[in-house]
Amino acid sequence: MIRLGGTVLGRLQMLTASLILAAGCRSHPSAAASSPPDSAAFAAMQARGRMVMGVDQHSSRHIFEDLPDGGRIVLERPDSADPEGIMAIRTHMRTIAAAFARGNFALPGQVHAMTVPGTAVLSAHAAAIRYQAVDLPRGGEALVVTRDTAALAAVHEFLAFQRLDHHAAGHQHPQ
């Protein structure tokens, strides 16, 4: 996470509060479908994502892929000549893998300004899920693995929401 003055948490709280007041807080997953890529709600989510992840969301590629035993979250920079952006992504992936393993899904909640679908079950089944951060040449990924059927359904619900809200790819491997 990049520190721009003050504490990161304090800046995130201030930004999140002002964006929630300005854009309204969504409370239902179908609300994401009404946020086209050129909408104010999508722009606000992208701005919150930049603060949480430390990289420009418009110039980064997200993939949220369902796998038979879980899934993976990929975040990459298109240009390998951006070492600061790549390091920010890798740091973010390590941060979310560690937080998710503890059942803490506050960061996706901050990005999306709502409780993200699937996270209540993921928190309740944290002991049955393994998260692993993996460095990629242009970023990183967080692998999610479980044999617990309720947790697996929640992983796929979480990833489906992320694909929809980020307007991201989901069933393809990065090149």
Disulfide bonds with the S-S distance in Angstrom:
none
